[in-house]
Amino acid sequence: MRVKHEVIRWHRKTFPRIAMDALLGKLREECLELVEAIDSKITDDIVEEMADVRIVSEAFFRFRKASSLDTETMNKLAINKKRVWGKEDDKGNRGRDRQAKD
């Protein structure tokens, strides 16, 4: 929770009048930059862009006071843990078994 509060405090001070649309646009921009970093395979760039995505994602919770990224992540993880995953491929990936019920 410390990260969330620090980000929101900074975000309110730096962007006091930002609208949800603008924030979501920034999130899209940061996600695209993360994809570019992944494509480049430069680990330091990937980590930096992941941090940018997290910062903007945490700032989103200015508009959702009843929740946090940590809470939402744990909720989603609980769903993923209950899912049936397919067979592992030669790279270690396991797709979700779309035939199984969640």
C-alpha positions in Angstrom: 0.0 0.0 0.0 2.9 2.3 0.5 3.6 2.6 -3.2 -0.1 3.3 -3.9 -0.2 6.2 -1.4 3.2 7.6 -2.5 2.1 7.5 -6.2 -1.3 9.1 -5.5 0.2 11.8 -3.4 2.7 12.7 -6.1 0.1 12.3 -8.9 -2.4 14.7 -7.2 0.3 17.3 -6.7 1.7 17.0 -10.3 -1.6 16.5 -12.1 -4.3 18.0 -9.8 -7.0 18.3 -12.5 -6.4 15.2 -14.6 -9.5 13.6 -16.0 -10.0 9.8 -16.1 -9.8 9.8 -19.9 -6.4 11.5 -19.9 -5.2 9.0 -17.3 -6.4 6.1 -19.3 -4.7 7.5 -22.4 -1.5 7.7 -20.5 -1.9 4.1 -19.4 -2.4 3.1 -23.0 0.7 5.0 -24.0 2.8 3.4 -21.2 1.5 -0.1 -22.1 2.5 0.5 -25.8 6.0 1.6 -24.6 6.2 -1.6 -22.5 5.4 -3.7 -25.6 8.1 -1.9 -27.5 10.6 -2.6 -24.7 9.6 -6.3 -24.7 10.1 -6.4 -28.4 13.6 -4.9 -28.0 14.4 -7.6 -25.4 16.4 -5.0 -23.4 15.8 -6.0 -19.8 16.5 -2.6 -18.3 14.0 -1.0 -20.6 11.4 -3.6 -19.9 11.7 -3.1 -16.1 11.6 0.7 -16.5 8.4 0.5 -18.6 6.9 -2.0 -16.2 7.4 0.6 -13.5 5.8 3.3 -15.6 2.8 1.1 -16.2 2.5 0.5 -12.4 2.8 4.2 -11.6 0.0 5.1 -13.9 -2.0 2.0 -12.8 -1.6 3.1 -9.1 -2.6 6.6 -10.0 -5.9 5.2 -11.5 -6.9 4.4 -7.9 -7.3 8.1 -7.3 -10.7 7.5 -8.9 -11.4 4.2 -7.0 -10.9 4.8 -3.4 -12.4 1.5 -2.2 -9.7 -0.7 -3.8 -6.0 -1.0 -4.7 -3.9 -2.6 -7.3 -2.6 -5.0 -4.6 -6.2 -6.0 -3.8 -7.2 -6.4 -7.4 -4.1 -8.4 -8.1 -4.8 -10.8 -5.3 -8.4 -11.1 -6.5 -7.3 -11.9 -10.0 -4.6 -14.3 -8.8 -7.3 -16.2 -6.9 -9.2 -16.6 -10.1 -6.1 -17.7 -12.0 -5.2 -20.3 -9.4 -8.6 -21.9 -9.9 -8.2 -22.1 -13.7 -7.3 -25.2 -15.6 -4.1 -24.6 -17.5 -3.1 -26.5 -20.7 0.0 -28.6 -21.3 3.3 -26.8 -21.1 5.0 -26.1 -24.5 8.7 -26.3 -25.2 9.3 -22.7 -23.9 7.4 -23.4 -20.6 4.3 -21.5 -21.6 0.9 -22.9 -20.5 -2.2 -21.5 -22.1 -5.5 -21.6 -20.3 -7.7 -24.5 -21.2 -10.6 -22.7 -22.8 -12.7 -25.9 -22.6 -12.6 -25.9 -18.8 -15.0 -23.8 -16.7 -13.5 -21.2 -14.4 
